[in-house]
Each structure stands twice: as structure tokens, then as C-alpha cells.
Amino acid sequence: MASAVYRLSRLSTLKNAGVLTPSTGTRCLGARLTQCRNTVFTAAGGIPPKPVKTSFGLFRMTVVVVPFLYVGTLISKNFAALLEEHDIFVPEDDDDDD
């Protein structure tokens, strides 16, 4: 019973949180964050134009990837130094040059 009440209240909250789209007048959930298009054809039967595509260029990918790679490298380097300092993982120097 409680789960049904929860689902019903959540559904009504999501329904009321929708935003009216200017082209169709229908509600679109999450329209504040992403584009939403519910129509496949217009009332006259025509196909609406393609939505605007936002491409992710090489610069944007670089701005995201490079700092995270650098931070990951720093974390792994410091953690390896910590392990070696506490003698948890120390590579053995095996000289098998016989």
C-alpha cells in the first residue's frame, strides 16, 4: 500500500514538474536540462526539422580528459609511495645475473 502511494505521489510530482514546450504545448519532463521532442509529425502531417546538434569538439574533450588523467596519475603515484613507505608492497630486487 505504501509503495503504491509513493509511486502515485512521485508520478504526480513528475507530471507537475514538466515544462510546456513552445512548439507542441505538451509537457516535457526535464526540459530544463535537455531538449525534449515529443512530436514525430505536425498537425498538418509534415515532418518537423531536425533539432540542433551540439557537438563535442576536440577542445572540450581535452579540457575534460587531461585534468582527470593528471589527477589520477598523482593519486596513483602518491598511493604507490605510501605503500612502499609502509613496506606493504615493495618490489624485490632480484639479481639473477648468474
Secondary structure, 3 states (H helix, E strand, C coil): CHHHHHHHHHHHHHHHHCEECCCCCCEECCCCCCCCCCCCCCCCCCCCCCCCCCCCCHHHHHHHHHHHHHHHHHHHHHHHHHHHHCCCCCCCCCCCCC
